[in-house]
Amino acid sequence: MSAGKSPRTVRELGEFALIDRINAGRVQAPGVLLGPGDDAALVAAPDGRFVVTTDMLVQGRHFRLDWSGPGDIGRKAIAQNAADVVAMGAAPTAFVVALGCPADTPLELIDGLMDGAWAEAVRAGASIAGGDLVRSRDLVISVTAFGALSGAAPITRAGACVGDIVAVAGRLGWSAAGLDALIAGTTGAEVAEVLAAHRVPQPPYGTVLDALRQFSAHHHASEIGLRALTDVSDGLLADLGHIAAASGVAVDLDSAALRDPALERVATVLAADAMRWVLTGGEDHAFVGTLAPGCPLPAGWRAVGRVVTGHGVTVDGVAQAGDGGWESFRGTDSAAGGAPG
């Protein structure tokens, strides 16, 4: 690099200067007691427990730079981890981000990626406490997320009971519709919202956490509140199938309750099946759970089915043919738009 010329790539700037660049001006959330700059971060555990999860995104498998901007990819990497934490009934407190990239990666790409990651971390109520940088052939982002239960019991997939209401918070099928639009090369106002939904999921963290606070105000919250919960990362059928299997029950969905007129209009444009998107599309990171019979639906939730005896997931009493959603080791290695859990 000639004298006076600003560095343009990771190679030109160097590892430690890049770390300083990533962390400059960032403000840590209250749960991070010690952020970047030492051998490890220090994160508070208010009641002596953590909820912990991790996910990885690989270029060409989970995202494409010609389909999504760096900021979009950064937001998605955080969102899918924050959603897993909230799906356990915990509030996100901190994230650790490990990044692998080629040495000739433009600095503006890293800037955009980390700006997006930070923006989503803040939206989730947390911050990025540290991470790692390595040289790699392709761009790889790995995120570990921490969450606090604040004295509450975790909400697992195993708590559903026969008679429970199945309810959803958030949109279903929009990311899958956006992926189909990208594959088809379709652009324009008719598909703009689903393209945005695919590029940047919008998990309704607050809708879940507000419901949990509402239920915790009652003496018997475990009896009237959310009994089982997961985020929809692999597809509604697949993720409800996990709840059904873990709880030893079956789930029957109501197709009328799942209809989305806005998504149906997009399906007309793409000559596609909107219900297929709703049932098998992942990466929206909506939340689906079961509530005790008679439990009032919290704000932002809608009832879409019931827990019944048996096993598996049906729609209007009918088993569904084909795959229930995303699975990492199906398909080709060149597929993009995957839905890591």
Secondary structure, 3 states (H helix, E strand, C coil): CCCCCCCCEHHHHCHHHHHHHHHCCCCCCCCEEECCCCCCCEECCCCCCCEEEEEEEEECCCECCCCCCHHHHHHHHHHHHHHHHHHCCCEEEEEEEEEEECCCCEHHHHHHHHHHHHHHHHHCCCCEEEEEEEECCCCEEEEEEEEECCCCCCCCCCCCCCCCEEEEECCCCHHHHHHHHHHHCCCCHHHHHHHHHHHCCCCCHHHHHHHHHHHHCCCCHHHHCEEEEEEECCCHHHHHHHHHHHHCCEEEECHHHHCCHHHHHHHHHHCCCHHHHHHHCCCCCEEEEEECCCCCCCCCEEEEEEEECCCEEEECCEECCCCCCCCCCCCCCCCCCCCCC
